[in-house]
Amino acid sequence: MAFGISVLTFIVSLRLLLNFAPGEAGPQFVERYWWVPQWGIQYFLAVDGISLWLVLLTTLLSPIAILFVVERHP
């Protein structure tokens, strides 16, 4: 089950690569929500040119790591 979900996560992360506009400056796919507005604290998540590749690398290595663990400990 973990392997299937991690593969699905990798497939979904490929959509980031397809929709990323390398010519645009600044962060893309921005999520911003106020968490504690009284203190000026907010939740901010975005992807730039470097973090795009790190997200893809992480989602690619997750199913590989799961397969390695399952093969070592059946």
N, CA, C and O atoms as CSV, one atom per row, in Angstrom:
chain,resi,resn,atom,element,x,y,z
A,1,MET,N,N,0.827,-1.187,0.000
A,1,MET,CA,C,0.000,0.000,0.000
A,1,MET,C,C,0.878,1.259,0.000
A,1,MET,O,O,0.595,2.223,-0.711
A,2,ALA,N,N,1.931,1.235,0.798
A,2,ALA,CA,C,2.832,2.393,0.855
A,2,ALA,C,C,3.493,2.625,-0.492
A,2,ALA,O,O,3.656,3.767,-0.920
A,3,PHE,N,N,3.874,1.544,-1.163
A,3,PHE,CA,C,4.503,1.673,-2.475
A,3,PHE,C,C,3.540,2.300,-3.480
A,3,PHE,O,O,3.924,3.192,-4.236
A,4,GLY,N,N,2.312,1.845,-3.488
A,4,GLY,CA,C,1.314,2.373,-4.411
A,4,GLY,C,C,1.048,3.849,-4.195
A,4,GLY,O,O,0.937,4.616,-5.152
A,5,ILE,N,N,0.946,4.245,-2.936
A,5,ILE,CA,C,0.706,5.656,-2.635
A,5,ILE,C,C,1.911,6.495,-3.007
A,5,ILE,O,O,1.752,7.613,-3.497
A,6,SER,N,N,3.113,5.983,-2.788
A,6,SER,CA,C,4.302,6.759,-3.140
A,6,SER,C,C,4.457,6.893,-4.660
A,6,SER,O,O,4.912,7.932,-5.139
A,7,VAL,N,N,4.093,5.879,-5.408
A,7,VAL,CA,C,4.126,5.979,-6.871
A,7,VAL,C,C,3.084,6.988,-7.341
A,7,VAL,O,O,3.351,7.796,-8.231
A,8,LEU,N,N,1.907,6.940,-6.748
A,8,LEU,CA,C,0.869,7.915,-7.091
A,8,LEU,C,C,1.327,9.338,-6.777
A,8,LEU,O,O,1.061,10.260,-7.548
A,9,THR,N,N,2.003,9.516,-5.668
A,9,THR,CA,C,2.541,10.822,-5.311
A,9,THR,C,C,3.559,11.298,-6.339
A,9,THR,O,O,3.570,12.474,-6.702
A,10,PHE,N,N,4.407,10.401,-6.807
A,10,PHE,CA,C,5.375,10.761,-7.848
A,10,PHE,C,C,4.668,11.182,-9.131
A,10,PHE,O,O,5.054,12.168,-9.760
A,11,ILE,N,N,3.644,10.444,-9.517
A,11,ILE,CA,C,2.897,10.787,-10.731
A,11,ILE,C,C,2.244,12.158,-10.596
A,11,ILE,O,O,2.255,12.948,-11.540
A,12,VAL,N,N,1.684,12.440,-9.440
A,12,VAL,CA,C,1.066,13.755,-9.213
A,12,VAL,C,C,2.131,14.847,-9.241
A,12,VAL,O,O,1.874,15.941,-9.744
A,13,SER,N,N,3.318,14.570,-8.711
A,13,SER,CA,C,4.372,15.590,-8.706
A,13,SER,C,C,4.879,15.890,-10.114
A,13,SER,O,O,5.418,16.970,-10.354
A,14,LEU,N,N,4.717,14.960,-11.040
A,14,LEU,CA,C,5.107,15.224,-12.422
A,14,LEU,C,C,4.264,16.337,-13.042
A,14,LEU,O,O,4.709,17.011,-13.971
A,15,ARG,N,N,3.060,16.526,-12.534
A,15,ARG,CA,C,2.230,17.635,-13.008
A,15,ARG,C,C,2.874,18.981,-12.706
A,15,ARG,O,O,2.694,19.938,-13.458
A,16,LEU,N,N,3.626,19.060,-11.606
A,16,LEU,CA,C,4.353,20.296,-11.314
A,16,LEU,C,C,5.333,20.609,-12.435
A,16,LEU,O,O,5.436,21.750,-12.885
A,17,LEU,N,N,6.043,19.596,-12.876
A,17,LEU,CA,C,7.029,19.783,-13.940
A,17,LEU,C,C,6.358,20.227,-15.238
A,17,LEU,O,O,6.873,21.096,-15.942
A,18,LEU,N,N,5.222,19.638,-15.548
A,18,LEU,CA,C,4.531,19.974,-16.789
A,18,LEU,C,C,3.940,21.387,-16.759
A,18,LEU,O,O,3.873,22.051,-17.793
A,19,ASN,N,N,3.515,21.846,-15.585
A,19,ASN,CA,C,2.865,23.156,-15.476
A,19,ASN,C,C,3.806,24.269,-15.030
A,19,ASN,O,O,3.382,25.421,-14.926
A,20,PHE,N,N,5.056,23.956,-14.767
A,20,PHE,CA,C,6.011,24.965,-14.305
A,20,PHE,C,C,6.427,25.841,-15.491
A,20,PHE,O,O,6.719,25.337,-16.576
A,21,ALA,N,N,6.451,27.144,-15.271
A,21,ALA,CA,C,6.856,28.097,-16.315
A,21,ALA,C,C,8.246,28.616,-15.974
A,21,ALA,O,O,8.366,29.513,-15.139
A,22,PRO,N,N,9.304,28.086,-16.590
A,22,PRO,CA,C,10.674,28.474,-16.225
A,22,PRO,C,C,10.998,29.932,-16.538
A,22,PRO,O,O,11.935,30.480,-15.956
A,23,GLY,N,N,10.267,30.567,-17.423
A,23,GLY,CA,C,10.548,31.956,-17.761
A,23,GLY,C,C,9.986,32.965,-16.771
A,23,GLY,O,O,10.347,34.141,-16.818
A,24,GLU,N,N,9.118,32.529,-15.887
A,24,GLU,CA,C,8.518,33.425,-14.894
A,24,GLU,C,C,9.436,33.587,-13.692
A,24,GLU,O,O,9.985,32.615,-13.174
A,25,ALA,N,N,9.588,34.813,-13.266
A,25,ALA,CA,C,10.403,35.073,-12.066
A,25,ALA,C,C,9.545,34.887,-10.814
A,25,ALA,O,O,8.339,35.132,-10.827
A,26,GLY,N,N,10.180,34.458,-9.754
A,26,GLY,CA,C,9.495,34.309,-8.474
A,26,GLY,C,C,8.884,32.939,-8.287
A,26,GLY,O,O,8.937,32.090,-9.176
A,27,PRO,N,N,8.300,32.736,-7.112
A,27,PRO,CA,C,7.729,31.429,-6.787
A,27,PRO,C,C,6.445,31.156,-7.571
A,27,PRO,O,O,5.726,32.077,-7.959
A,28,GLN,N,N,6.178,29.874,-7.791
A,28,GLN,CA,C,4.965,29.436,-8.467
A,28,GLN,C,C,4.249,28.417,-7.590
A,28,GLN,O,O,4.816,27.920,-6.617
A,29,PHE,N,N,3.016,28.112,-7.931
A,29,PHE,CA,C,2.180,27.181,-7.159
A,29,PHE,C,C,2.108,27.622,-5.696
A,29,PHE,O,O,2.368,26.832,-4.788
A,30,VAL,N,N,1.761,28.860,-5.485
A,30,VAL,CA,C,1.791,29.478,-4.155
A,30,VAL,C,C,0.536,29.109,-3.367
A,30,VAL,O,O,-0.582,29.199,-3.874
A,31,GLU,N,N,0.741,28.694,-2.125
A,31,GLU,CA,C,-0.329,28.483,-1.142
A,31,GLU,C,C,-0.023,29.385,0.047
A,31,GLU,O,O,1.039,29.265,0.658
A,32,ARG,N,N,-0.932,30.276,0.377
A,32,ARG,CA,C,-0.701,31.203,1.489
A,32,ARG,C,C,-1.992,31.353,2.278
A,32,ARG,O,O,-3.025,31.735,1.726
A,33,TYR,N,N,-1.931,31.055,3.558
A,33,TYR,CA,C,-3.082,31.173,4.451
A,33,TYR,C,C,-2.636,31.789,5.767
A,33,TYR,O,O,-1.540,31.514,6.256
A,34,TRP,N,N,-3.483,32.609,6.324
A,34,TRP,CA,C,-3.197,33.168,7.653
A,34,TRP,C,C,-3.427,32.085,8.689
A,34,TRP,O,O,-4.468,31.427,8.706
A,35,TRP,N,N,-2.443,31.912,9.549
A,35,TRP,CA,C,-2.535,30.905,10.596
A,35,TRP,C,C,-2.911,31.592,11.906
A,35,TRP,O,O,-3.934,31.260,12.504
A,36,VAL,N,N,-2.104,32.537,12.353
A,36,VAL,CA,C,-2.401,33.330,13.550
A,36,VAL,C,C,-2.303,34.802,13.139
A,36,VAL,O,O,-1.248,35.418,13.287
A,37,PRO,N,N,-3.400,35.368,12.624
A,37,PRO,CA,C,-3.330,36.729,12.085
A,37,PRO,C,C,-2.973,37.783,13.141
A,37,PRO,O,O,-2.384,38.810,12.806
A,38,GLN,N,N,-3.315,37.546,14.392
A,38,GLN,CA,C,-3.004,38.528,15.443
A,38,GLN,C,C,-1.501,38.725,15.596
A,38,GLN,O,O,-1.056,39.809,15.973
A,39,TRP,N,N,-0.732,37.713,15.314
A,39,TRP,CA,C,0.724,37.781,15.454
A,39,TRP,C,C,1.429,37.898,14.108
A,39,TRP,O,O,2.659,37.931,14.050
A,40,GLY,N,N,0.660,37.961,13.033
A,40,GLY,CA,C,1.246,38.076,11.707
A,40,GLY,C,C,1.861,36.780,11.195
A,40,GLY,O,O,2.750,36.808,10.344
A,41,ILE,N,N,1.392,35.641,11.711
A,41,ILE,CA,C,1.939,34.347,11.319
A,41,ILE,C,C,1.055,33.753,10.226
A,41,ILE,O,O,-0.168,33.690,10.358
A,42,GLN,N,N,1.702,33.318,9.143
A,42,GLN,CA,C,0.952,32.713,8.050
A,42,GLN,C,C,1.649,31.454,7.541
A,42,GLN,O,O,2.852,31.265,7.721
A,43,TYR,N,N,0.858,30.610,6.904
A,43,TYR,CA,C,1.350,29.400,6.256
A,43,TYR,C,C,1.656,29.782,4.815
A,43,TYR,O,O,0.775,30.267,4.105
A,44,PHE,N,N,2.895,29.571,4.371
A,44,PHE,CA,C,3.290,29.941,3.020
A,44,PHE,C,C,4.084,28.801,2.406
A,44,PHE,O,O,5.078,28.342,2.970
A,45,LEU,N,N,3.635,28.353,1.249
A,45,LEU,CA,C,4.292,27.254,0.558
A,45,LEU,C,C,4.330,27.601,-0.929
A,45,LEU,O,O,3.315,27.999,-1.501
A,46,ALA,N,N,5.497,27.453,-1.556
A,46,ALA,CA,C,5.638,27.752,-2.976
A,46,ALA,C,C,6.783,26.929,-3.564
A,46,ALA,O,O,7.586,26.346,-2.835
A,47,VAL,N,N,6.841,26.893,-4.880
A,47,VAL,CA,C,7.877,26.142,-5.587
A,47,VAL,C,C,8.627,27.110,-6.490
A,47,VAL,O,O,8.018,27.900,-7.211
A,48,ASP,N,N,9.963,27.040,-6.444
A,48,ASP,CA,C,10.770,27.815,-7.388
A,48,ASP,C,C,11.576,26.825,-8.228
A,48,ASP,O,O,11.354,25.617,-8.145
A,49,GLY,N,N,12.492,27.321,-9.019
A,49,GLY,CA,C,13.231,26.468,-9.953
A,49,GLY,C,C,14.047,25.383,-9.290
A,49,GLY,O,O,14.147,24.282,-9.830
A,50,ILE,N,N,14.635,25.655,-8.138
A,50,ILE,CA,C,15.453,24.654,-7.451
A,50,ILE,C,C,14.580,23.676,-6.676
A,50,ILE,O,O,14.796,22.466,-6.741
A,51,SER,N,N,13.600,24.189,-5.947
A,51,SER,CA,C,12.773,23.303,-5.133
A,51,SER,C,C,11.896,22.390,-5.981
A,51,SER,O,O,11.483,21.329,-5.512
A,52,LEU,N,N,11.603,22.781,-7.220
A,52,LEU,CA,C,10.853,21.899,-8.121
A,52,LEU,C,C,11.593,20.574,-8.295
A,52,LEU,O,O,10.996,19.505,-8.174
A,53,TRP,N,N,12.888,20.650,-8.578
A,53,TRP,CA,C,13.675,19.432,-8.774
A,53,TRP,C,C,13.845,18.645,-7.484
A,53,TRP,O,O,13.930,17.418,-7.516
A,54,LEU,N,N,13.894,19.333,-6.353
A,54,LEU,CA,C,14.006,18.626,-5.074
A,54,LEU,C,C,12.711,17.884,-4.733
A,54,LEU,O,O,12.753,16.785,-4.179
A,55,VAL,N,N,11.574,18.474,-5.058
A,55,VAL,CA,C,10.287,17.789,-4.845
A,55,VAL,C,C,10.221,16.543,-5.721
A,55,VAL,O,O,9.834,15.471,-5.256
A,56,LEU,N,N,10.602,16.688,-6.994
A,56,LEU,CA,C,10.582,15.536,-7.897
A,56,LEU,C,C,11.555,14.442,-7.439
A,56,LEU,O,O,11.234,13.256,-7.509
A,57,LEU,N,N,12.722,14.836,-6.980
A,57,LEU,CA,C,13.696,13.860,-6.503
A,57,LEU,C,C,13.172,13.117,-5.276
A,57,LEU,O,O,13.325,11.899,-5.175
A,58,THR,N,N,12.569,13.828,-4.364
A,58,THR,CA,C,12.025,13.204,-3.156
A,58,THR,C,C,10.916,12.219,-3.493
A,58,THR,O,O,10.878,11.105,-2.970
A,59,THR,N,N,10.013,12.643,-4.377
A,59,THR,CA,C,8.910,11.745,-4.722
A,59,THR,C,C,9.369,10.567,-5.579
A,59,THR,O,O,8.694,9.538,-5.608
A,60,LEU,N,N,10.491,10.688,-6.271
A,60,LEU,CA,C,11.048,9.556,-7.012
A,60,LEU,C,C,11.752,8.577,-6.076
A,60,LEU,O,O,11.625,7.363,-6.237
A,61,LEU,N,N,12.488,9.097,-5.107
A,61,LEU,CA,C,13.250,8.233,-4.199
A,61,LEU,C,C,12.372,7.507,-3.185
A,61,LEU,O,O,12.770,6.460,-2.674
A,62,SER,N,N,11.197,8.034,-2.885
A,62,SER,CA,C,10.326,7.386,-1.905
A,62,SER,C,C,9.921,5.973,-2.316
A,62,SER,O,O,10.095,5.052,-1.518
A,63,PRO,N,N,9.386,5.751,-3.531
A,63,PRO,CA,C,9.060,4.360,-3.877
A,63,PRO,C,C,10.293,3.463,-3.997
A,63,PRO,O,O,10.217,2.267,-3.714
A,64,ILE,N,N,11.417,4.025,-4.410
A,64,ILE,CA,C,12.652,3.237,-4.494
A,64,ILE,C,C,13.069,2.773,-3.094
A,64,ILE,O,O,13.455,1.620,-2.907
A,65,ALA,N,N,12.988,3.666,-2.130
A,65,ALA,CA,C,13.345,3.310,-0.754
A,65,ALA,C,C,12.386,2.278,-0.187
A,65,ALA,O,O,12.806,1.367,0.527
A,66,ILE,N,N,11.113,2.408,-0.495
A,66,ILE,CA,C,10.128,1.433,-0.001
A,66,ILE,C,C,10.398,0.055,-0.596
A,66,ILE,O,O,10.319,-0.953,0.107
A,67,LEU,N,N,10.716,0.009,-1.887
A,67,LEU,CA,C,11.053,-1.277,-2.502
A,67,LEU,C,C,12.301,-1.887,-1.880
A,67,LEU,O,O,12.359,-3.099,-1.673
A,68,PHE,N,N,13.278,-1.081,-1.587
A,68,PHE,CA,C,14.509,-1.579,-0.978
A,68,PHE,C,C,14.226,-2.192,0.391
A,68,PHE,O,O,14.761,-3.250,0.721
A,69,VAL,N,N,13.400,-1.542,1.172
A,69,VAL,CA,C,13.096,-2.042,2.516
A,69,VAL,C,C,12.287,-3.334,2.425
A,69,VAL,O,O,12.524,-4.269,3.190
A,70,VAL,N,N,11.348,-3.389,1.510
A,70,VAL,CA,C,10.511,-4.609,1.368
A,70,VAL,C,C,11.372,-5.767,0.907
A,70,VAL,O,O,11.166,-6.886,1.379
A,71,GLU,N,N,12.327,-5.562,0.009
A,71,GLU,CA,C,13.196,-6.648,-0.445
A,71,GLU,C,C,14.118,-7.139,0.655
A,71,GLU,O,O,14.411,-8.332,0.730
A,72,ARG,N,N,14.575,-6.242,1.504
A,72,ARG,CA,C,15.483,-6.617,2.587
A,72,ARG,C,C,14.777,-7.320,3.729
A,72,ARG,O,O,15.354,-8.198,4.370
A,73,HIS,N,N,13.530,-6.942,3.992
A,73,HIS,CA,C,12.759,-7.478,5.125
A,73,HIS,C,C,11.394,-7.956,4.635
A,73,HIS,O,O,10.398,-7.251,4.798
A,74,PRO,N,N,11.336,-9.142,4.038
A,74,PRO,CA,C,10.044,-9.619,3.498
A,74,PRO,C,C,9.038,-9.961,4.571
A,74,PRO,O,O,7.920,-10.371,4.261
